[in-house]
Amino acid sequence: MALSKKKTLAIVLPVLIVLIAAITLMSVYFGTRKDALDYVEIPVVRLDSSYLSTIDNTGNYLGHPDVALADDGTLLCAYPAGHGKGDIIMQKSTDYGDSWTNISDTLPDSWEKSQETPTLYNLHFTDGTSKLVLISGCPSWNPDDEYYADGFNCSVSSDNGATWTEFENFYGTEWAKAQPAKTAETDVSDPYSPNYDQNGNVLPYDVIVSMSSLTQLKQDGEYIDAWMGTFHDYDFYNYTSILTFDEDGNPQWSQPKKFLYEQREIEQKANICEIEIVRAAAPDDDTLVLIGRGNSRVTNSLISVSKDEGETWSEFRELPYALTGDRHKAEYDETTGKLLVSFRLVIPGVKRNIFDNSNFTGGYWVAWVGTFDDLLSYAENGNKTDNLGEALIVLGTTNDGKADCGYSGTICKDGTFVLTSYGKFEKGAKNPYIMQAKFKLSDVL
């Protein structure tokens, strides 16, 4: 009998120890768990699921979409079949996002094995014509990867996306080979100076998220046929390159310029990247506002202002949590004058729980709603401003709480927004897929 009790104790005791340990760990986990939304300073509302729909879900990783509205009303959504790199997939909608058709079999061959997330824009020229452009950066990935630094690729459509030119490469390996080597007279501090290897040879640009923004420029208060694009590299230098077109309609990109060199200290500390530039809505106001991701997670997202078409920028200030995160994309609602900024919400310096190795918490695709004046208030006062905006709309929540979502195309027509993003938003989803949010602000606020 005594032996039986000993055997029972030998079995029960380890089970009890494991059970107590599990309960303790679970208590610690839940007791230290943080939610990014708890830090937001403005009202948080959730978009009803009736305004959400799936564009593409293959079960494989799909990510980082962008969207453009052609002049004939066609919506085009492009994204890579993979995390950043992968064949470009394109969907078309002729009913403003109510239904989508995959048109990938009509795309140029050069769009296969794209090296980075594509960006899409509809450019309106001063003569009333338009062109669509798709740009894809060519950054280096892992040392053993087939992808290497090769500038960026650009493709153009002059027929509302029905056909596209093959990729044309800019500032990649072929361009670098044609450049003169560094000499003793070379001024490497010049913001237009390229990068050099240890032997003094020019390196191709290592382009990430090209072009994260593409802003039509003005001259003497009037729009001109020139667009300022932005991208960054692995050293978190941010560049501008000006897009124009020759008399035959071919794209021309200017020599990239390190345009935040006067604020290099904060640019490097915060690892500013994925810049979005927003122009004031008033026709007689030439103010530009820059919003940048703080990738080092030691600051909130940052904001700056330019009054001279991006030649110079004001001192960076931190944004409130309500606008802190990654890959901001802004669009006006012309029916109300309000501004919507879609992004991935990320709260820096906060672990999701005590066991998490990351130094931030997220898990939400969101949209901030406010005004351009709110942004100016941020730029003047940082996160101490009282003008925090109207609300933060939660568009999607990842099923694992991780911040792998939120890059989005952002379009508004007649007061109806169409936003496209990626993420594991459904319970049980193992890989991110492409989702759409279509709504009016009056549906939510």
C-alpha positions as CSV (number, residue, x, y, z in Angstrom):
1,M,0.0,0.0,0.0
2,A,2.9,2.3,0.9
3,L,4.6,1.5,-2.3
4,S,1.4,2.3,-4.2
5,K,1.2,5.7,-2.6
6,K,4.8,6.4,-3.5
7,K,4.2,5.5,-7.1
8,T,1.1,7.7,-7.1
9,L,3.0,10.6,-5.6
10,A,5.8,10.1,-8.1
11,I,3.3,10.4,-10.9
12,V,1.1,13.2,-9.5
13,L,3.9,15.5,-8.2
14,P,5.6,16.2,-11.6
15,V,2.1,16.8,-13.1
16,L,1.4,19.3,-10.3
17,I,4.7,21.0,-10.8
18,V,4.1,21.3,-14.6
19,L,0.6,22.5,-14.0
20,I,1.7,25.2,-11.5
21,A,4.5,26.3,-13.8
22,A,2.1,26.5,-16.7
23,I,-0.4,28.6,-14.7
24,T,2.4,30.9,-13.5
25,L,3.7,31.4,-17.0
26,M,0.2,32.0,-18.4
27,S,-0.4,34.5,-15.6
28,V,2.8,36.3,-16.3
29,Y,2.0,36.3,-20.1
30,F,-1.5,37.8,-19.7
31,G,-0.4,40.1,-16.9
32,T,2.3,41.7,-19.1
33,R,0.5,41.6,-22.4
34,K,0.2,45.0,-24.2
35,D,-2.2,46.2,-26.8
36,A,-1.2,48.9,-29.3
37,L,-4.6,50.4,-29.3
38,D,-4.4,51.2,-25.6
39,Y,-1.8,53.8,-26.4
40,V,-3.8,55.7,-29.0
41,E,-4.8,59.2,-27.8
42,I,-7.9,59.7,-30.0
43,P,-11.2,57.7,-30.2
44,V,-10.7,54.2,-31.8
45,V,-13.5,52.8,-33.9
46,R,-13.6,49.5,-35.8
47,L,-14.8,49.2,-39.3
48,D,-17.7,46.7,-39.6
49,S,-16.8,43.5,-41.5
50,S,-19.5,44.3,-44.0
51,Y,-17.2,46.9,-45.5
52,L,-14.3,44.4,-45.9
53,S,-13.7,41.8,-48.7
54,T,-10.9,39.5,-49.9
55,I,-9.2,40.4,-53.2
56,D,-6.8,37.4,-53.3
57,N,-6.1,34.5,-50.9
58,T,-4.1,31.7,-52.4
59,G,-2.9,30.3,-49.1
60,N,0.6,31.3,-50.0
61,Y,2.3,34.6,-48.8
62,L,0.8,37.6,-50.5
63,G,1.8,41.1,-49.4
64,H,2.4,44.8,-49.8
65,P,-0.2,45.9,-52.4
66,D,-0.6,49.3,-54.0
67,V,-3.6,50.6,-55.9
68,A,-4.2,53.2,-58.6
69,L,-7.4,54.6,-60.2
70,A,-7.1,55.0,-64.0
71,D,-8.9,57.9,-65.7
72,D,-11.5,55.5,-67.2
73,G,-12.5,54.4,-63.7
74,T,-10.5,51.1,-63.7
75,L,-8.9,50.2,-60.4
76,L,-5.6,48.4,-60.5
77,C,-4.1,46.6,-57.6
78,A,-0.5,45.3,-57.8
79,Y,1.4,43.2,-55.2
80,P,4.2,40.6,-55.0
81,A,3.8,36.9,-54.7
82,G,5.9,36.9,-51.6
83,H,7.3,39.1,-48.8
84,G,8.5,42.1,-50.9
85,K,10.1,40.0,-53.7
86,G,8.3,37.7,-56.0
87,D,6.3,37.8,-59.3
88,I,4.1,40.8,-59.5
89,I,0.4,40.0,-59.5
90,M,-2.2,42.5,-60.8
91,Q,-5.9,42.6,-60.2
92,K,-8.4,44.9,-62.1
93,S,-11.7,46.2,-61.0
94,T,-14.2,48.0,-63.4
95,D,-16.8,48.5,-60.6
96,Y,-14.7,50.4,-58.1
97,G,-13.7,47.4,-56.0
98,D,-17.0,45.5,-55.9
99,S,-15.3,42.7,-57.9
100,W,-11.8,42.0,-59.1
101,T,-10.3,40.1,-62.0
102,N,-6.7,38.7,-62.1
103,I,-5.0,40.0,-65.2
104,S,-1.5,38.7,-64.4
105,D,-1.3,36.7,-67.6
106,T,-1.3,40.0,-69.6
107,L,1.7,41.6,-67.7
108,P,5.2,42.1,-69.1
109,D,7.6,39.3,-68.7
110,S,10.1,41.5,-66.9
111,W,7.6,41.8,-64.0
112,E,8.4,38.3,-63.0
113,K,10.8,37.9,-60.1
114,S,10.3,41.5,-59.0
115,Q,12.8,42.3,-56.3
116,E,10.6,44.5,-54.2
117,T,7.1,45.7,-53.4
118,P,5.7,47.6,-56.4
119,T,4.2,51.1,-56.2
120,L,1.5,52.4,-58.5
121,Y,0.6,56.0,-59.5
122,N,-1.6,57.8,-62.0
123,L,0.2,60.9,-63.3
124,H,-1.9,63.8,-64.6
125,F,0.0,66.1,-67.1
126,T,-0.7,69.7,-67.6
127,D,-2.0,69.1,-71.1
128,G,-4.8,66.9,-69.7
129,T,-3.3,63.5,-70.6
130,S,-2.3,60.9,-68.1
131,K,0.0,57.9,-67.6
132,L,0.2,55.1,-65.1
133,V,3.5,54.1,-63.7
134,L,4.6,51.1,-61.7
135,I,7.9,51.2,-59.9
136,S,9.7,48.4,-58.2
137,G,13.0,48.8,-56.3
138,C,15.9,46.4,-56.6
139,P,17.5,46.0,-53.2
140,S,19.9,43.4,-52.1
141,W,18.5,40.7,-49.8
142,N,20.5,37.9,-48.2
143,P,24.2,37.5,-49.3
144,D,23.4,34.1,-50.9
145,D,20.2,35.4,-52.6
146,E,19.9,35.8,-56.3
147,Y,18.7,39.3,-55.8
148,Y,21.2,42.1,-55.5
149,A,21.3,45.9,-55.5
150,D,20.3,47.1,-58.9
151,G,18.6,50.5,-58.7
152,F,14.9,50.4,-59.5
153,N,12.7,49.4,-62.4
154,C,9.9,51.5,-64.0
155,S,7.1,50.5,-66.3
156,V,4.5,52.8,-68.0
157,S,1.0,52.5,-69.3
158,S,-0.6,55.1,-71.6
159,D,-3.9,53.2,-72.0
160,N,-5.3,53.1,-68.4
161,G,-3.4,49.9,-67.6
162,A,-4.5,47.8,-70.6
163,T,-0.8,47.4,-71.6
164,W,2.5,48.2,-70.0
165,T,6.0,48.7,-71.1
166,E,8.7,46.3,-70.1
167,F,10.7,47.3,-67.0
168,E,13.4,49.9,-67.6
169,N,16.2,49.9,-65.1
170,F,17.5,53.1,-63.5
171,Y,20.7,53.6,-61.4
172,G,21.4,49.9,-61.3
173,T,24.5,47.8,-62.2
174,E,24.8,48.9,-65.8
175,W,24.5,52.6,-64.9
176,A,27.2,52.1,-62.1
177,K,29.6,50.5,-64.5
178,A,29.4,53.5,-66.8
179,Q,30.3,56.0,-64.0
180,P,33.8,57.3,-63.4
181,A,35.6,56.0,-60.3
182,K,36.2,58.1,-57.2
183,T,39.2,60.4,-57.3
184,A,41.0,62.6,-54.7
185,E,38.8,65.5,-56.0
186,T,35.5,63.6,-55.5
187,D,33.2,65.3,-53.0
188,V,31.5,62.4,-51.3
189,S,29.6,64.8,-49.0
190,D,27.7,66.1,-52.0
191,P,24.1,65.0,-51.6
192,Y,24.1,63.9,-55.3
193,S,27.2,61.8,-54.8
194,P,26.7,58.1,-55.5
195,N,28.1,55.4,-53.2
196,Y,31.5,53.8,-53.8
197,D,33.0,50.4,-53.0
198,Q,36.4,50.1,-51.3
199,N,38.1,50.3,-54.7
200,G,36.4,53.6,-55.5
201,N,34.0,52.1,-58.0
202,V,30.5,53.5,-58.1
203,L,27.9,51.2,-56.6
204,P,24.4,50.7,-57.9
205,Y,21.7,52.2,-55.7
206,D,20.3,49.8,-53.1
207,V,16.7,50.9,-53.4
208,I,14.0,50.0,-50.9
209,V,10.3,50.9,-51.3
210,S,10.6,52.9,-54.5
211,M,8.8,55.2,-54.8
212,S,7.1,55.3,-51.4
213,S,5.7,58.7,-52.4
214,L,5.5,60.4,-55.8
215,T,4.5,64.1,-55.6
216,Q,3.7,66.3,-58.5
217,L,5.8,69.5,-58.2
218,K,4.8,73.1,-58.7
219,Q,6.7,76.1,-60.2
220,D,5.5,79.6,-59.3
221,G,2.4,78.1,-57.8
222,E,1.4,76.1,-60.9
223,Y,1.8,72.4,-61.4
224,I,4.5,71.2,-63.9
225,D,5.1,67.8,-65.5
226,A,7.6,66.7,-62.9
227,W,7.1,64.4,-59.9
228,M,9.4,63.9,-56.9
229,G,9.8,60.3,-55.8
230,T,11.3,59.1,-52.6
231,F,13.1,55.9,-51.5
232,H,15.6,54.7,-48.9
233,D,18.5,52.3,-48.7
234,Y,19.9,49.9,-46.0
235,D,21.9,52.8,-44.4
236,F,18.6,54.7,-44.0
237,Y,19.6,57.5,-46.3
238,N,16.5,58.9,-47.9
239,Y,16.6,60.0,-51.5
240,T,14.6,62.0,-54.0
241,S,14.6,61.4,-57.7
242,I,12.6,63.6,-60.1
243,L,10.5,61.9,-62.8
244,T,10.0,63.7,-66.1
245,F,9.2,62.4,-69.6
246,D,11.0,63.1,-72.9
247,E,9.3,64.2,-76.1
248,D,8.7,60.5,-77.0
249,G,6.9,59.9,-73.6
250,N,9.8,57.9,-72.1
251,P,10.4,58.2,-68.3
252,Q,13.5,60.1,-67.2
253,W,14.6,59.9,-63.5
254,S,17.1,62.4,-62.2
255,Q,20.2,61.5,-60.2
256,P,19.1,60.4,-56.7
257,K,19.7,63.0,-54.0
258,K,20.2,62.4,-50.3
259,F,17.6,65.0,-49.4
260,L,17.6,64.8,-45.6
261,Y,21.4,65.2,-45.3
262,E,21.0,68.4,-43.2
263,Q,19.2,66.3,-40.6
264,R,21.3,63.2,-40.9
265,E,21.6,62.7,-37.1
266,I,17.9,62.2,-36.5
267,E,17.5,60.4,-39.9
268,Q,20.1,57.8,-38.8
269,K,19.0,57.6,-35.1
270,A,15.4,57.0,-36.0
271,N,16.1,55.1,-39.3
272,I,13.6,57.2,-41.1
273,C,12.1,55.4,-44.1
274,E,9.0,54.7,-46.2
275,I,8.3,58.4,-46.5
276,E,4.9,59.7,-47.5
277,I,4.5,63.3,-48.7
278,V,1.2,65.1,-48.4
279,R,0.4,68.3,-50.2
280,A,-2.0,70.9,-48.7
281,A,-5.4,70.7,-50.4
282,A,-5.9,74.4,-50.9
283,P,-4.8,75.4,-54.4
284,D,-2.9,78.5,-53.2
285,D,-1.1,76.6,-50.4
286,D,2.2,75.0,-51.5
287,T,3.0,73.4,-48.2
288,L,4.2,69.8,-48.2
289,V,4.2,67.6,-45.1
290,L,6.5,64.6,-44.8
291,I,5.6,61.6,-42.6
292,G,8.4,59.0,-42.0
293,R,8.5,55.6,-40.4
294,G,11.0,55.3,-37.4
295,N,12.4,51.9,-38.1
296,S,14.8,51.7,-35.2
297,R,11.8,51.9,-32.8
298,V,13.5,54.4,-30.6
299,T,11.1,57.2,-31.6
300,N,7.6,57.6,-32.8
301,S,7.0,58.3,-36.5
302,L,8.3,61.7,-37.5
303,I,7.0,64.7,-39.4
304,S,8.5,67.6,-41.2
305,V,7.3,70.5,-43.5
306,S,8.6,72.0,-46.7
307,K,7.6,75.4,-48.2
308,D,9.9,75.2,-51.2
309,E,8.8,72.0,-53.1
310,G,11.0,69.7,-51.1
311,E,14.2,71.6,-51.3
312,T,14.5,72.1,-47.6
313,W,12.6,70.6,-44.6
314,S,11.8,71.8,-41.1
315,E,13.2,70.2,-38.0
316,F,11.7,66.7,-37.5
317,R,9.2,66.2,-34.7
318,E,7.7,63.1,-33.3
319,L,4.1,62.2,-34.0
320,P,1.6,61.1,-31.4
321,Y,0.9,57.3,-31.1
322,A,-2.3,57.9,-33.2
323,L,-0.1,58.3,-36.3
324,T,2.9,56.2,-35.4
325,G,3.7,53.2,-37.5
326,D,4.8,52.1,-40.9
327,R,4.1,52.9,-44.6
328,H,1.7,55.8,-44.3
329,K,-0.5,56.5,-47.3
330,A,-2.7,59.6,-47.4
331,E,-5.7,60.6,-49.4
332,Y,-8.2,63.4,-49.2
333,D,-12.0,63.0,-49.1
334,E,-12.9,65.9,-51.3
335,T,-16.6,65.8,-50.2
336,T,-15.6,66.6,-46.6
337,G,-12.1,68.0,-46.9
338,K,-10.9,65.5,-44.3
339,L,-7.6,63.6,-44.7
340,L,-7.3,59.8,-44.2
341,V,-3.9,58.2,-43.6
342,S,-3.7,54.5,-43.8
343,F,-0.8,52.7,-42.1
344,R,0.4,49.8,-39.9
345,L,0.1,50.8,-36.3
346,V,3.3,50.3,-34.3
347,I,4.0,51.4,-30.8
348,P,7.8,51.6,-30.3
349,G,9.6,50.5,-27.1
350,V,6.7,48.4,-25.9
351,K,6.9,44.6,-25.9
352,R,3.7,42.6,-26.7
353,N,4.5,40.6,-23.6
354,I,7.4,39.8,-21.4
355,F,8.4,36.8,-23.5
356,D,8.5,38.8,-26.8
357,N,11.9,39.5,-28.3
358,S,10.8,42.6,-30.3
359,N,10.9,46.2,-29.0
360,F,7.5,47.2,-30.3
361,T,3.9,46.1,-30.4
362,G,1.4,46.3,-33.3
363,G,-0.9,43.9,-35.1
364,Y,-3.3,46.4,-36.6
365,W,-4.0,47.9,-40.0
366,V,-5.5,51.3,-39.3
367,A,-6.6,54.7,-40.8
368,W,-6.2,58.0,-39.0
369,V,-8.8,60.6,-39.9
370,G,-8.2,64.3,-39.4
371,T,-7.2,67.4,-41.3
372,F,-4.1,68.8,-43.0
373,D,-4.0,71.5,-40.3
374,D,-3.8,68.7,-37.7
375,L,-0.6,67.5,-39.5
376,L,0.8,71.0,-39.5
377,S,0.1,71.2,-35.7
378,Y,2.0,68.0,-35.2
379,A,4.9,69.4,-37.2
380,E,5.0,72.6,-35.1
381,N,4.4,71.0,-31.7
382,G,5.3,67.3,-32.0
383,N,3.2,64.9,-30.0
384,K,2.3,67.7,-27.5
385,T,-0.3,69.2,-29.9
386,D,-4.0,69.2,-28.9
387,N,-5.1,68.7,-32.5
388,L,-4.7,64.9,-32.5
389,G,-7.3,64.2,-35.2
390,E,-10.9,62.9,-35.2
391,A,-10.5,59.1,-34.9
392,L,-8.4,56.1,-35.6
393,I,-10.3,53.4,-37.6
394,V,-9.2,49.8,-37.2
395,L,-9.4,48.2,-40.6
396,G,-7.8,44.8,-39.8
397,T,-6.4,42.9,-36.9
398,T,-3.8,40.2,-37.4
399,N,-4.6,36.8,-35.9
400,D,-1.2,36.5,-34.3
401,G,-0.7,40.0,-33.1
402,K,2.3,40.5,-35.2
403,A,2.9,43.7,-37.3
404,D,3.0,42.1,-40.7
405,C,0.2,44.0,-42.4
406,G,-0.8,47.6,-43.2
407,Y,1.0,48.5,-46.4
408,S,-1.9,49.7,-48.4
409,G,-3.1,51.4,-51.6
410,T,-5.3,54.3,-50.8
411,I,-7.9,55.8,-53.2
412,C,-10.9,58.1,-52.7
413,K,-13.6,58.9,-55.3
414,D,-16.8,60.9,-54.6
415,G,-16.3,60.3,-50.8
416,T,-15.8,56.5,-51.1
417,F,-12.5,55.1,-50.0
418,V,-11.0,52.0,-51.4
419,L,-8.0,50.7,-49.4
420,T,-6.1,47.5,-50.1
421,S,-3.8,45.9,-47.7
422,Y,-2.3,42.5,-46.7
423,G,-2.3,40.5,-43.5
424,K,-3.4,37.4,-41.6
425,F,-6.7,39.0,-40.7
426,E,-8.9,35.8,-40.6
427,K,-8.8,33.3,-37.8
428,G,-6.7,30.3,-38.9
429,A,-5.0,32.1,-41.8
430,K,-1.4,30.9,-42.0
431,N,-0.1,33.4,-44.5
432,P,-1.1,37.0,-45.3
433,Y,-3.6,37.6,-48.1
434,I,-4.9,40.7,-49.9
435,M,-7.9,42.5,-48.4
436,Q,-10.0,45.5,-49.3
437,A,-11.8,48.1,-47.2
438,K,-14.4,50.1,-49.0
439,F,-16.4,52.7,-47.1
440,K,-17.4,56.3,-46.6
441,L,-16.3,58.2,-43.5
442,S,-20.0,58.6,-42.7
443,D,-20.3,54.8,-42.5
444,V,-17.8,54.8,-39.7
445,L,-17.8,58.2,-37.9
